Amino acid sequence: MAQTSYGGYAGSWLTVTPLNHAHDGCGTSSDDLSSDWEVEETRQVPKPSAWKRVRNLVRCTPFIQTYKKQKYPWVQLAGHQGNFRAGHHGTIFKKFNSTEVSCFEKLMKDVLRPYVPAFKGKIVQEDETYIELDDLLVNFENACVMDIKIGVRTYSEDELARAKGNPKLRKDMYEKMIQIDSNEPTEEEHRLKAITKPRYMVWRETISSTSSLGFRIEGIKKSDGTTSRDFKRTKTKEQVMAAILDFTDGFSSAINKYYLRMQNIYDALAKSEFFSSHEFIGSSLLFVHDKQNANIWLIDFAKTVPLPLHLHISHQDPWKVGNHEDGYLIGISNLLSIFKTLNEKAV
């Protein structure tokens, strides 16, 4: 692929891009690609000549909308409306988050740098502070995009502790629960028509592959513009394989390229000082391909925090409250195994 001033893609650098339709950069809705209690992200992508006219943000995950009467497709893989706006040529602006900035500053000096969006600093526009990132989709045409959230949980230990410390009954979370499984609430919860946030948070992870495989598909956008976010009950390897095969259908070289990139990511994580010293929560892998290219990046670091002093985690041991294990390598290993199997079958 073509390279940016921060490097290219395979083995070099990245960009977080504009789509001809299209997430990582474009955005997501609150109940689609990301978990229902966490902050999601948004991304937009207009043509350079029209960027100055673009002022509002679209929230769709990888859902396509238009700006006024002109067709400016955007993709939002995991976000809330207002998190992203068009940047300069080949970049996007993402709403400032001090935790994420700290991560990017460290990642730019880490062996993981080729596998994350290039960070270009902070910028203030219209009294709002953003961080500027390369647009990962800029070198793709009619891109297919998939967001996969990695780890055995998408909430931090602090989030869970705060929720348990203030266990208010939530009617909105009860409604979300019964939309997925009307038999899940207890008789008492049905009577109250409400559940607590901790109850919802823990249950939400058990119904998808998050708890069983250490990752879950958040959303998919295909080259023809069709999108899907109905992966809440995608739990087994077989179901995940079927979804990935559908995602790559018609793009014969994508599976092999994804497999090789996954191997590189796995190897880089083993050498990364940043990875060994941080708890990865709510972070995703962004998969993007078109007819010629395919690539993967690590994105979303708003919940990725340094581990407590003198604490070491394996990223693959079972999580118990207090041990800070995130299961990140469980998810990466299972994904790598899946792509290895699919790649062997495709040969």
C-alpha positions, 0 to 999 in steps of 0.5 A: 500500500501507499505509505504516509509520512508515518509509515505504510501499512503492512509492517510500517504504518497506518492511517485511520481513513475515509470510507467510500462508505464507511468504522474505526474511523467513522463511528458506531451507535450506542447499542451496536458495535460497542457494549451498551455501557461503554463509550464508543467512537465515531468517524467521518470521511468526506472528500478533501475538497469538501472537508471544510464544509463538513461540520456535523458528525454521524453516528452509525456503526458502520452505517452509512449516512449522507451529509445534506444532499451530497453523498459523503459516506461515513463509518463509525465502528464504535462510538458516540455521536460527537466523538469524531469530525473530519480532519485534514487530508488523510486524518480524523479528529477524535474527541480528546481523552487524556487516557487515550492520549497517554497511550498514543504517546507511549505507543508511538515509541513502542514496537506496536507503533506499526499496528495502531493509528499514527498519532499526530498530536492534539488540536483545538477546533471551535473550543473543543479539544481533539486528537489527530489520527491518521485515517486508516481507511484512506487507501482503501476503495469501497472498503469492507470493515469489521470491528472486533472487540478484544478481551474477556470483559469490556468494563474495567474493574473500576467501572464495576466497583463504581456500579456495585457501589451505587446499584441503582435499578435501571429500567433501560438496561432491563429493556435491553436485556429482554430484547435479547433474552426475555427469559433472562431476568428473574421473577423479581426483576420482571416484577420491578421491570428493572435490573442493576448495572453490574447485573447487566454488565456481567451478563452482557459479556456471557451471551457472546464470544467475549467470555467464551473466546476472548473477543466478539464481533461488534459490527461489519460493513461490506463493500456494497454498503450492507451492514450488520451488528447482530452479533450479540449471540455469536458465541462459538468458533463455528459462528465466528468463522461463518461471519468472517467468511461472509465478511471476506466473501468475494475477496479471495486474498483477504483471509491470507493477508489477515492471517499474516497480519495477525501473526505479526500482531501476536509477535509484536505484543510479546515484545511490547513494553507497553502491552506488558505494562497495561490493562487492555479494556474495550480495545478493538481490532479494526479489519479493513480490506478491498480488492487489493489490500487487507490490514488490521490495526489496534484501536480504541485505548480510552480504557487502556490503563497502566497496571498497578505498580509491581503487578504483572498480568499474563493477559491470558489467565482467568479474570478474578476481581482484583487481578486485572487480567484482561484476557487480551491474548486469549482473544488474539490467540483464538482469532489467530487460530480461526484465521489459520484454519480458514487460511488452510481451507482456502488453499 
